Amino acid sequence: MIDNYLLEELVTFKKYGTLAATAEELMVTQPTVTRGMQKLEDELGVKIFDRQPNRISLTKTGELAATEAKKVLDTNQQFFDTVRNFDFSHRVIKVASVVPGPLILLRNMKSLAKNVEVNNNLFSTDAISQNLIENNYSMIITNQEFETPAIESLYIGTEKLSVNLDKFMAIASLNSVTFQQLKGLSFIVLTDIGIWKDIIQQEIPDAKFLYQAQRDAFSEITQYSNFPYFSTNISKIDQSLDESDDRVQIPISDEAASMDLYVTYLKERKSQLKPLVKEITDSWNKLQ
């Protein structure tokens, strides 16, 4: 069995091309790399280096060996990560989401167990299955229902989009509005809102969106301007929002403004996650 450090030296040498650069990258001495190269060649029983005065390079066989070594290192790292993630995931429940609303709900659940870890980075829908199977996350809150041999989803609630308008705008007196009625307006919007961003950009004609990455900057702009902004039925428990805002919150009636959400998880984890799923569902129902 060839030691990983020898494979790593080979892969690094292929990348940088010299013994000196390889040694510097791996933070070892150049003689250490030289001995490692010789040992690797001896263990393989083939010539993988072309040694010339003041120069060493890979042979064709060496090029192949370096490519295969990279595959072995990647496989070993995947093995290590999968085992560690599996162990960690059965001690700590890691939760992620495709939109921020459910994360606000989780952070405001006073009875949330100490072993529940909420990830603030939002997921794209194409990364969900892989991250569950690799045990990177225990559950991911999604906007679509999954049903595969390994993964299932459970409906937890519907997030509903509203717009917050200056009370002197003509449409601010309506009980609800459509995306079409918001045509041409300029909105202040938090950058990290997941798939809600695609929805508002696709559904509101000729609108301008002034995105803010920092919540503090977003709050300050909403306080000192009359730009409309969006919120949902979960926003009312978000303690970071300015309660003194005098804009009028109006529901958006389009079908696209309502998003059904699900907790999605590995079926084998269902019994472990059942108490948390019930807690999330109960907390969501209290928002009504």
N, C-alpha and C positions, 0 to 999 in steps of 0.2 A: 504494500500500500504506500503510495507516494504522499508525503506530507503536503498539507495545503500551502505551507509557506514557500515550498519550491515551485508549486504551480503559480502562486502569486508573483514570485520573482520573474518567472517566464512571461506571464501576461504583461507585467509592468515593463519588462525589457522590450517586448514587441511594441508597446505603445510609445516608449521614449527613445529607443534605439541605441542607447549607450549605457555602459556599466555605471558611469558616474551619475547620470540622471536617474537610473533605476535605484541606486543606493540612496540618493537624496530623497526620492519620492517615498521610499520605504523606511527612511530614517535608520539605515544601517550603514556599515562601512562598505567600501567597494570590495575589499578582499572577502567579506562575508558573502556578497553577491557572487563573486567569482567562484568561491567554493561551492555555493549552492547550485550554480549552473553546471559545474562539473559533476556534482553528486546526482543531479537530475538526469544528466546524460548517461551516467553509469547505470542508474536504476532502469532507465528505459532500454538501454542496450543498443541504442542507435545514435548516429551523429546528428545533432540538431543545431550545432553552432559551426560556423565557418570562421576559424581563427586565423587572422592575418597579423603581421606586425603592427602594433598600435591600433588594431581594429578587430572587432568581433561582430558578427551578424548572424542572422538565422538562415539556416538552409531551408529548402522547400519543405522538408520533413519538420523542421523547427517551426515554420509558419503554421503548418497543420497542428502541431503539438500545442502551440500557443492558443489557437482557436478552440481546440478541444478542452484545454485547461480552463479557459474562460467559462465554458459550459459547465464543467465540473464545479468550479467555484460558485457559479450562480445557483446550481442545483443544491449544493451544500448549504448555501445561505438560505435558500428557500426552505429546506428541511429544518434548519435552525429556527427560522422565523415562525414556521407553521407550528412547531412543537411549543415554542415559547408563547405564541399567541393563544394556542389552545389552552394551555395551563392558566395564563393570565385571564382569559375570557371566562373561565369557570370560577374565578375568584372575584373579578371585577366586571360589572355589567357596563359595557361601553355603548353609548347611544349616539346616533347621528341622525340627520334629517336633510331633506331636499329643500326645505323652506324654513325660515327662522321662527315662525310662530310656535310650533311644538317645543322648540328649545326654550322659548320664553316661559311656556307653561311648565316645563320640567324644572327650570330654575326657581320657579315660584311655588313649587310643591313643598310645603313645610315638612311633610312626612317622608320625603325622598330618602331612601336608604343611603348610608355612607359609602356603600360599595358601588353606587351608580355614578359613572363618569360621563358627563355630557360634553360632546365635541362641538365646538362653535363653528367649525368649518363645514359649509354646506356641500352636499353630495350632488354629483350629476347622476342621472338615472342609469347611465350605462355602466356605472362602477358598483352598483349595489350587490349583485349576485356574487361577484368575485370577492368583495370585501367580507361578505358573510361566510362564504365557504372557507376562506383563509383565516377565519376567526379574528379578523382585524376589528370587527364590531359585533356586539351581541344582537343588536337590533337597529334597524334603520327605518325612520319614518318616511314613507313614500307617498306619492300621489297616484300610484297605480297599484293594483292588486296583483300579487305574485302567487302562482300555484305551480310548483314543479315537484319532482320527486323528493327534493331536499329542502325546499323553501316554501313557506306559506305566509299569508298576510291576514290581518284582522282589522276590520274597520274601527276607527276610534272617534271620528267626528269630521265635520266639514268646516273648513276655514273660509270665511266670507269677506270679500274685499269691499272696502268703503273708500270714499274720497273725502278729504277735509277741505272745505271751501271757505273763502272769505264770506262772511255773513251778508255782505252787500252785493254779492254776485246774484244775478237774476235767477240762476238755477239753484241757488242755495235754499230757496223756499220749497223745493220739491221734496216729496217723501222718498224718492229714489231717482237715480239717474242711470243712463246707459253710457257705454263707452263712446258711442257716437256723439252724445251731448257734451262730451269733454273734448271734442275736436279742437285742435289748434291751441290748446292751453299749454303753459309751461309748468312743469312739476318739479319740486325738490324731492329727490328719492335717495334712500340709502343704497349704496352700491351692492351690498351683499344680501340680496333678497331671493336668491335662488331662481327657480323657474317663474316666479311672479314677474321678473324682469322681462322675460320673453312675452308673457301674456299682455302686459300693458303696452309694450312696444308694437305688438302685432295688432292689438284691438283698438287703440286710440288713434284716429287719423290725424296726421299733421301735427302731432304733439312734440314738445321739446322736453327732454328729461335732463335735469341738472343733478348729476350723481355726486354723492358725498360719501367718501369711504369712512370718515370718522363720525361717530354718533354725536360727539360734542359739537362739531361743526354743523351737522344737520340740525341739531336742537337750536343752535344760535341763529341760524338762517331762518328757521321757521318762526322764531321769536321776533325777529326784526324785519320780517318781510310778510307779504301776503300770498306767497306762492302756495298753491294747493299741494297736498301730500297725501299719501295713501296709508291706510291702516286696516286692520282686520278685527274680527270679533275677539281675538286674543290680545290685541294691543292694550285693552283697558287694564290688564294686569301688569303691563310693562312699566316698571317703576322708573325707568330712565326717560319716559316721555314727560313733556311739560304739561302739568295739569291746568295751568293758567291759560292755555291756548284758547282763544275765543272763536276759532273756526267752527263751522257747522259740519258735523260728520253725517254723510249721506251714503246709504248703501248703494252699491252698483248692482243693477238687476240682471245683467247679462249672465247667461249660463257659465261663461268662461270666468266670471268673477267668484264662482263658488268652487272650491277644491276639496274633494273627498280625500281624506288622509288615512293611511293604514300603518300599523306597526308590522314590519316585515322581518322575519327571523328564520333560522334553521329549525326544522321540525323537531330535531333531536333536543333542542333547547327549550321547547315549549313549556315544560313543567317548571323549569327554573325561572322563566320569564313571566309566568302567569300572574304572580302577585303584582309585578310592576305594570303589566299591561292593564290589569283591573284598576290600578291606582291612576294611571293616565286617563283611562276612559271615564272614571268617576270625576276626575278633576275637570275634564273637558265638558262633561254634562252640566257641571255647576256654572259654566260660562253662559249657559242659555238664559 
